[in-house]
Amino acid sequence: MEIRVCLSRSGLPTCVIGELWLHSRYDPESEALRFARERLGSSHPSYVVLLGPCLDYLGQAVRSILPRAKVLAIQLSDFFESSSEGGSDTSWNPASGVALESFLDASIDEDAISGVAVLEWEPAARAFPAEARAARSAIQASLDRLISSSFTVRSSGRRWIANACASFLLAERLYRPSGTDRPIVVAASGPSLERALKDLPPGRGGFILMAVSSALRACLAAGRAPDLVVASDGGYWSRLHLFPLAAAPLPLASPLTALPSASIYRFSGLMVLNQGSFVESELLPSFGASVALPPHGTVSGTAIQLAARLSAGPIIVAGLDLASHGEKDHARPHGFDPVLSAGVSRFEPLETRAWNRSLGSTPIALKEAPWRSSRSLQSYASALGLDSRLLAGRLFRLRPSPMRLGGFVEMDTRELCSLLGSKPGSDSLELEEVAPPSIPAREDFLREKIASWKDLSRRAALGLAEGQLHIPKDIAELLRSIDIVDYAAARRAVLAGGDASKAALDLSASCESFLGGLERRFAS
């Protein structure tokens, strides 16, 4: 139906579609202000997302109530591209040419931990129900990713910084990759990997094999030593996947923030991935050899991004199931097998334990039994699908599970050989070795950096205590990584116009204690 704009009794523009008024025919400005006050109540979020604000009186109302919040407008019709009154900070509409998920991910940053409010303008949702449903789904997916990221930072932020400092000092051999146009096969660790590895043609001249760390054992057991292993996990248990590298050294691609290992770095050598974190941007320039990649929530996503950087050819992903198959949630052998088999008995045999573990981690049954997934795996699938759009036509998925991934062309073994071909040339990935700076030089450099981090964090925390919200993004990341709880509490207090001094001073003390510990450990 046609949208008509006319004047309300107050003299302000209003609009109607069919018989449905999208704003008040009497006073749309007062209507929006009442609605915003009712929905926001006493909350003081740092972000307000408006769903279907139409002429955006709602954005003006929110701006008058929360002058320090960032307001995003998501229009449900491209009619409002030029009709908006401009109350919001930034806006999106279906004709923008940008996917809504991408717009949300770019517009809402990690400071959303201070609070996000979503206000749905009900007349617009009634007028455009399908568009509203799609927008709600996109908003939920984006907020789920932010929540997951915040939990990860809370549990791992300090570990990432400490890992980076250790890796910076431990790295002995660095690699810089050379470009290629060869196909790359990325081995992920899903249950289908074992069969997919058998599908690969013999010989290695036609393709490069990369393996995520959790797929390394399965690749070696199948006689398929990868050209490159990719690891991104900074947690303690991730070392179980990398133990084989002590006996079979292979090049390792990893960010500094992943789990450091003196023995692996000595024998395997390191291709450093720069994912743009604060600590990486501070330390990596002195190395002179790294590969810039955006961060990703999964090691498989990181491996796919790296493959796209290393080669202009097709990328075939095997074992990217994002689902379990019966009692199998990973390819075998797997780094966690010894943990799972420890303590089995005739009352709890290995099969029972594996089934219970799989059922607990993937409770959602898929249409094709016995495949099952989970909400977190579905979130990963959504993120991988979003990223894949930048690689349209280059991504293929071998022996796919029922969990569909947008942007990937699904293929079987009949199509595999023609895609890989038999291109002559080197049978391995070409890497240039680069010597890192001397250890004494790195120690001096790290000592200066940690001292500067202490000063920067102290100044930023004191600024929050005085009501300053606008902290440089890199410093804000440092504060969140060290103490996301007190950082969020201080921001909420500032947004509410209250006293942020206690939370800000607690934050300053946390930073001083943690960074002082790094000094004693690495720079004394």
C-alpha positions in Angstrom: 0.0 0.0 0.0 1.0 3.6 -0.5 2.4 5.6 2.4 0.9 9.1 2.6 2.5 12.0 4.5 0.2 14.7 5.7 0.0 17.3 8.5 -1.3 16.4 12.0 -3.4 18.8 14.0 -0.2 20.0 15.8 1.2 21.1 12.4 3.9 18.4 12.4 4.1 15.8 9.6 2.4 12.4 10.2 1.9 9.5 7.9 -0.7 6.8 7.2 -0.7 3.5 5.2 -4.1 2.3 4.1 -6.3 2.9 7.2 -3.3 2.5 9.7 -1.8 5.7 11.1 1.9 5.2 11.7 2.0 8.3 13.9 -0.6 10.3 15.8 -2.9 12.4 13.6 -3.1 14.9 16.5 0.4 15.3 18.0 3.1 12.7 16.9 5.8 14.4 18.9 4.0 14.1 22.2 2.9 10.6 21.3 6.6 9.5 20.8 7.7 11.2 24.0 5.1 9.4 26.1 6.0 6.1 24.5 9.7 6.5 25.1 9.3 7.5 28.7 7.0 4.5 29.3 9.3 2.0 27.7 12.6 3.4 29.1 11.4 3.9 32.6 14.3 4.6 34.9 16.9 2.8 32.8 19.9 4.5 31.3 21.3 2.3 28.5 24.3 3.3 26.4 22.5 2.2 23.2 18.9 2.4 22.1 17.8 0.5 19.0 14.5 1.8 17.4 12.6 -0.7 15.4 10.5 1.0 12.7 10.5 4.6 14.0 9.2 5.9 10.6 9.4 9.7 10.8 11.7 9.2 13.8 9.9 11.3 16.3 10.9 8.4 18.6 14.6 9.1 18.0 14.1 12.8 19.0 12.2 11.7 22.1 14.9 9.3 23.2 17.6 11.9 22.5 15.8 14.3 24.9 15.6 11.7 27.6 19.0 10.1 27.2 21.3 12.7 25.7 24.4 10.6 26.1 23.1 7.4 24.6 23.7 6.3 21.0 20.4 5.9 19.1 20.1 3.6 16.1 17.0 3.6 13.8 16.1 0.5 11.9 13.5 1.4 9.3 11.2 -1.3 8.0 10.5 0.5 4.7 12.8 2.3 2.3 10.2 5.0 2.1 11.7 6.6 5.2 15.2 6.9 3.8 14.8 10.6 3.1 11.7 11.3 5.3 13.5 10.9 8.7 13.6 13.9 10.9 17.1 12.9 12.0 16.5 12.2 15.7 18.7 9.1 15.6 22.5 9.0 15.4 22.6 6.5 12.6 19.9 4.6 10.6 19.3 1.6 8.3 16.6 0.8 5.8 16.1 -2.1 3.4 17.5 0.0 0.4 20.8 0.8 2.2 22.6 -2.0 0.4 24.1 -3.2 3.7 22.8 -6.3 5.5 21.1 -5.4 8.8 23.3 -7.8 10.7 26.4 -6.1 9.4 25.0 -2.7 10.2 24.3 -3.7 13.8 27.6 -5.4 14.3 29.4 -2.2 13.0 27.2 0.2 15.0 27.1 -1.5 18.4 30.4 -2.0 20.1 31.6 -3.7 23.2 30.5 -0.7 25.4 27.0 -2.2 25.0 27.8 -3.9 28.3 26.5 -0.7 29.9 23.0 -1.6 28.5 21.0 -1.9 25.3 17.3 -1.0 25.0 15.2 -2.1 22.0 12.1 0.0 21.4 9.7 -1.4 18.8 7.3 1.2 17.3 4.1 -0.9 17.2 2.3 0.8 14.3 5.2 0.1 12.0 5.4 -3.5 13.1 1.7 -4.0 12.3 2.2 -2.3 8.9 5.3 -4.4 8.0 5.0 -7.7 9.9 7.4 -9.7 7.9 10.1 -7.0 7.9 9.6 -6.6 11.7 10.1 -10.3 12.3 13.3 -10.4 10.2 14.6 -7.3 12.0 13.9 -8.8 15.5 15.8 -11.9 14.5 18.8 -9.9 13.3 18.8 -7.8 16.5 18.6 -10.8 18.7 21.5 -12.5 16.8 23.6 -9.4 17.1 22.9 -9.0 20.8 23.6 -12.7 21.4 27.0 -12.3 19.8 27.7 -9.3 22.0 26.7 -11.1 25.1 28.8 -14.1 24.2 31.8 -11.8 23.5 31.3 -10.0 26.9 31.3 -13.3 28.8 34.4 -14.4 26.9 36.2 -11.1 27.8 35.2 -11.4 31.4 36.6 -15.0 31.7 39.6 -14.6 29.4 40.6 -10.9 29.0 43.4 -11.0 31.4 44.6 -14.3 30.1 44.8 -13.0 26.6 47.0 -10.1 27.7 49.3 -12.4 29.7 49.5 -14.9 26.9 50.5 -12.1 24.4 53.3 -11.0 26.7 54.6 -14.5 27.1 54.3 -15.3 23.3 56.1 -12.0 22.5 59.1 -13.2 24.5 59.0 -16.9 23.6 58.7 -16.8 19.8 61.9 -17.9 18.2 61.0 -18.5 14.6 58.5 -16.3 12.7 57.0 -17.1 9.3 55.7 -14.7 6.6 53.5 -16.4 4.0 53.8 -16.1 0.2 50.7 -15.7 -1.9 49.4 -18.5 -4.0 46.4 -19.4 -6.2 46.2 -23.0 -5.1 43.0 -24.5 -3.6 43.1 -24.7 0.2 41.4 -27.5 2.1 40.5 -26.4 5.7 40.1 -29.3 8.1 37.7 -28.5 10.9 37.0 -31.1 13.7 33.4 -32.1 13.1 32.3 -35.8 12.9 32.3 -35.8 9.1 36.0 -35.0 8.9 37.2 -38.6 9.0 35.3 -39.6 5.9 36.1 -36.3 4.1 39.9 -36.9 4.6 39.5 -40.2 2.8 37.9 -38.3 -0.1 41.0 -36.2 -0.8 43.0 -37.3 -3.8 46.5 -38.7 -3.2 49.5 -36.4 -3.5 49.8 -32.9 -2.4 50.7 -30.9 -5.5 47.1 -29.9 -6.2 46.1 -28.3 -2.9 47.3 -26.9 0.5 45.9 -28.5 3.7 45.3 -26.4 6.7 44.0 -27.9 10.0 42.4 -26.2 13.0 44.2 -27.3 16.1 41.3 -29.6 17.2 41.5 -31.5 13.9 45.3 -32.0 14.0 45.2 -35.5 15.5 42.6 -36.8 13.0 44.6 -35.4 10.1 47.8 -37.1 11.3 46.0 -40.4 12.0 44.7 -40.3 8.4 48.2 -39.8 7.1 47.4 -36.2 6.1 50.0 -34.0 7.8 48.7 -30.4 7.3 50.9 -27.7 5.8 49.7 -25.3 8.5 47.9 -25.7 11.9 45.7 -22.9 13.0 45.1 -22.2 16.8 43.3 -19.3 18.4 42.2 -20.5 21.9 44.0 -19.0 24.8 42.6 -21.5 27.4 44.5 -24.2 29.3 42.8 -27.1 27.7 43.7 -26.0 24.2 47.2 -27.4 24.7 45.8 -30.9 24.5 45.2 -30.3 20.8 48.8 -29.1 20.1 50.8 -31.8 21.9 51.4 -33.7 18.6 53.4 -30.7 17.3 56.2 -31.6 19.9 56.8 -34.9 18.0 55.8 -33.7 14.5 56.8 -30.0 14.1 54.5 -28.2 11.7 54.1 -24.4 11.1 51.6 -22.9 13.5 49.4 -19.9 12.7 48.2 -18.3 15.9 47.6 -14.9 17.5 49.9 -13.9 20.4 46.8 -14.1 22.7 46.5 -17.8 22.2 48.1 -20.3 24.6 51.9 -19.8 24.5 54.3 -22.7 24.3 58.1 -22.5 24.4 58.6 -26.0 22.9 56.1 -25.6 20.1 57.4 -22.1 19.1 61.0 -23.5 19.1 60.4 -26.4 16.8 57.3 -25.5 14.8 57.7 -21.8 14.2 55.0 -19.2 14.3 52.9 -17.3 11.7 51.5 -14.5 13.9 47.9 -13.6 13.3 47.1 -10.0 14.2 43.5 -9.7 15.1 43.7 -6.1 16.0 43.4 -6.2 19.8 45.0 -3.6 22.0 47.8 -5.8 23.1 48.6 -7.0 19.6 48.6 -3.4 18.2 51.0 -2.5 20.9 53.5 -5.4 20.6 53.4 -6.7 17.0 54.9 -3.6 15.2 58.3 -4.6 16.6 58.0 -8.1 15.0 57.6 -6.9 11.5 55.9 -10.1 10.4 52.2 -10.8 11.0 49.0 -11.4 9.1 46.2 -9.0 9.8 42.8 -10.8 10.3 39.6 -9.7 11.9 38.7 -11.5 15.1 36.3 -14.4 15.0 34.5 -16.4 17.7 35.6 -19.7 16.2 38.9 -21.2 15.2 37.3 -22.5 12.0 36.2 -18.9 11.1 39.8 -17.7 11.7 41.2 -20.5 9.5 38.8 -19.7 6.6 39.7 -16.0 6.8 43.4 -17.0 6.8 42.9 -19.3 3.8 41.4 -16.4 1.9 44.4 -14.2 2.7 46.9 -16.9 1.7 45.3 -17.9 -1.6 43.2 -16.5 -4.4 41.9 -20.0 -5.2 38.9 -21.9 -3.9 38.5 -22.8 -0.2 37.1 -26.2 0.6 36.1 -26.8 4.2 35.8 -30.3 5.6 34.4 -31.2 9.0 32.6 -27.9 9.5 29.5 -29.6 10.9 28.5 -27.4 13.8 26.6 -30.4 15.0 27.1 -33.8 16.6 26.3 -37.1 14.9 25.0 -39.6 17.5 27.5 -39.8 20.3 30.2 -38.2 18.1 30.7 -34.5 18.6 34.2 -34.4 17.1 36.4 -36.2 14.6 38.5 -38.9 16.1 41.2 -39.1 17.4 40.7 -35.9 19.3 42.7 -34.0 21.9 39.9 -34.4 24.5 39.7 -38.2 24.1 42.0 -39.0 27.1 39.9 -36.7 29.3 36.7 -38.3 28.2 38.0 -41.9 28.7 39.6 -41.2 32.2 37.7 -43.0 34.9 35.3 -45.1 32.8 34.0 -48.2 34.4 31.5 -51.0 33.7 28.9 -48.9 35.3 29.8 -45.9 33.0 31.4 -47.2 29.8 33.0 -44.9 27.3 30.0 -45.1 25.0 27.6 -44.0 27.7 29.8 -41.1 28.7 30.3 -40.0 25.1 26.5 -40.1 24.5 25.7 -38.1 27.6 28.3 -35.5 26.8 27.1 -35.2 23.2 23.4 -35.0 24.3 24.2 -32.3 26.8 26.2 -30.2 24.5 23.9 -30.5 21.5 20.4 -30.9 22.7 18.6 -29.6 19.6 17.6 -32.4 17.2 18.0 -31.6 13.5 15.6 -32.9 10.8 18.1 -35.5 9.7 18.7 -37.9 12.6 21.0 -38.6 14.4 22.4 -35.0 13.9 21.9 -32.5 16.7 23.1 -29.0 17.4 22.8 -26.3 20.0 21.9 -22.6 20.3 25.6 -21.6 20.5 26.5 -23.7 17.4 23.6 -22.1 15.6 25.0 -18.7 16.6 28.4 -19.7 15.2 26.6 -20.8 12.0 25.0 -17.4 11.7 28.3 -15.6 12.2 30.1 -17.8 9.6 27.3 -17.2 7.1 27.6 -13.5 7.5 31.4 -13.6 7.0 31.1 -15.9 4.0 29.4 -13.2 1.9 32.7 -11.5 1.4 34.0 -14.7 -0.2 31.1 -15.4 -2.5 31.9 -18.1 -5.1 35.1 -19.2 -3.3 33.7 -21.2 -0.4 32.8 -24.9 -0.6 31.7 -27.4 2.0 32.6 -31.0 1.7 30.2 -33.7 3.1 28.1 -31.0 4.8 26.0 -31.8 7.9 22.3 -30.8 7.9 23.3 -27.5 9.6 23.1 -25.1 6.7 25.6 -22.3 6.2 24.8 -19.4 4.0 27.4 -18.5 1.4 29.0 -22.0 1.2 28.5 -24.2 -1.9 27.8 -27.7 -0.7 29.6 -30.4 -2.6 30.2 -34.1 -2.6 33.2 -36.2 -3.6 32.3 -36.3 -7.3 32.8 -32.5 -7.5 35.9 -32.4 -5.3 38.5 -33.7 -7.8 37.6 -31.3 -10.5 37.8 -28.4 -8.1 41.2 -29.4 -6.7 42.6 -30.3 -10.1 46.2 -31.5 -10.4 48.1 -28.3 -10.7 51.8 -28.8 -10.7 54.1 -27.0 -8.3 55.3 -27.1 -4.7 53.6 -29.7 -2.5 53.6 -27.4 0.5 52.8 -23.9 1.6 55.6 -21.5 0.8 56.8 -19.6 4.0 59.5 -17.1 4.4 61.3 -17.3 7.8 61.8 -14.0 9.6 64.1 -13.5 12.7 62.4 -11.8 15.6 64.2 -9.0 17.6 66.7 -10.2 20.2 65.3 -11.3 23.6 66.9 -8.4 25.5 65.4 -6.0 23.0 62.0 -7.5 23.4 62.3 -7.5 27.2 63.1 -3.8 27.2 60.3 -3.0 24.8 57.8 -5.0 26.9 58.9 -3.2 30.1 58.2 0.2 28.5 54.9 -0.9 27.2 53.5 -2.3 30.5 54.6 0.9 32.2 52.7 2.9 29.6 49.6 0.7 30.0 49.6 1.4 33.7 49.6 5.1 33.1 46.9 5.0 30.4 44.6 2.8 32.4 45.0 5.0 35.5 44.2 8.2 33.6 41.2 6.6 31.9 39.7 5.2 35.1 40.1 8.6 36.8 38.3 10.2 33.8 35.4 7.9 34.3 35.3 8.9 38.0 34.9 12.5 36.8 32.1 11.6 34.4 34.0 11.2 31.1 32.5 8.6 28.9 34.5 9.1 25.7 37.6 7.0 26.2 39.7 6.0 23.2 38.6 2.6 21.9 41.9 0.9 22.4 42.1 2.1 26.1 38.5 1.1 26.6 39.4 -2.4 25.4 42.3 -2.6 27.8 40.0 -1.6 30.7 37.3 -4.1 29.7 39.9 -6.9 29.4 41.2 -6.3 32.9 37.9 -5.7 34.7 34.8 -5.6 32.6 32.5 -5.6 35.7 33.8 -2.4 37.3 34.2 -0.8 33.8 30.6 -1.4 33.0 29.5 -0.3 36.5 31.4 3.0 36.1 29.8 3.6 32.7 26.3 2.9 33.9 26.8 5.4 36.8 28.0 8.1 34.4 25.0 7.4 32.0 22.6 7.7 34.9 24.1 10.9 36.1 25.3 9.4 39.4 28.6 9.0 41.2 30.9 6.8 39.3 33.9 7.3 41.6 33.7 4.0 43.6 33.5 1.8 40.5 36.1 3.8 38.6 38.5 3.7 41.6 38.0 -0.1 41.9 38.7 -0.4 38.2 41.9 1.6 38.6 43.0 -0.6 41.5 42.3 -3.7 39.4 44.4 -2.4 36.5 47.2 -1.4 38.8 47.3 -4.9 40.5 47.1 -6.9 37.2 49.6 -4.8 35.3 51.9 -4.7 38.3 51.8 -8.5 38.2 52.8 -8.5 34.5 55.7 -6.3 35.3 57.0 -8.7 38.0 56.5 -11.7 35.7 57.8 -10.4 32.4 59.7 -7.2 32.9 61.6 -7.4 36.2 
